[in-house]
């Protein structure tokens, strides 16, 4: 996995907020946040200009194709506060 320095810093901040929220509310999201951040820590962290063109980053538009129907769906990967399913913006968390 490759992640830009900027995305890593922003993701780390959001994961910390999610963990703090989970600690105060008893939410199960702490486990998910820990898993996401663990994966991010394993990633190669590079400058934005070093990201290869075929790597999905924050604000990338992704197209998936269902193998059984060949139907496609496009959506943008965004930070949680920008997620909006009606606008095809999906949270990275």
N, C-alpha and C positions, 0 to 999 in steps of 0.2 A: 504494500500500500504506500502511496505517495500523498503527502499533504503539504500545502503551502504553509509557510511560517504564519502568515496572517490568519488563514483558516484555522490552524492549530490553536493560536492564541484565542481567537474568538470562540472556538468550540470548547476549549478548556474553561473559559469564563462561563459559558452557558451550562456546561456540565456541573460546575461548582454551584451555580444558582439552583439547578435541578436537585442536586444533593442536599443543599440547605433547605429547600422547600420540602423535600421528602422527610428530612429529619424533624421538621416542625409539624408536619401533617401526618406522619406515619405512612406516607405513600410508598408503594413498592417501586417507584421510579428510581430509587437509589441504586438498586441492583442493575437496572438497565443503563443508567448513567455510568456506573463503574465499568461495565462491559464495553461501552462505547469509548470511554476514555482510555481503557486498557489497550484497545485496538489502535487508537490514535497514537499512543505512546510507542507502539511497535512500528509505526510508520516511518518512512524516510521523510524527514522534514526539509523542504527546499524553498528557495525563493520563488515567487510567483512566475518569474520568467523562465524558470527551470522545469515547470510543469509540462510534460509532453501533451500534445494536442488531443490524444485519445484518452486522457485521464479525466474522470468526472470530478469536478470541484464544486464549491458552493456557487450557486446561481447558474450551474450548467443546466441545459435542457436535455433531458434523457428521453429516449424513445424505447419503449418495450414492445415486443411483438409476442402475442400469444401463439404458441406453437400449434395448438389444436384448431384455431380459427383464422390465424394469420392477421387478426385485427391488431391495430397498433394503438398506443396511447403515449402521448407526450406529457411530460411534467417537468417542472423546475425544482431543483434541490435548493432549499432555503433554510435559514435559521428558524427555530421554532416560532418566534414572535411574528414572522412574516408568512407563516403557513396559511394557506387558504385553499381548501379543496375546490371551491367554485372557480378559482383562478388557476387551477392545476399547479399549485405551489405546495410541495410536500416537504415536511420538516426533515432535517437530517437526523434528528433524534427520534 
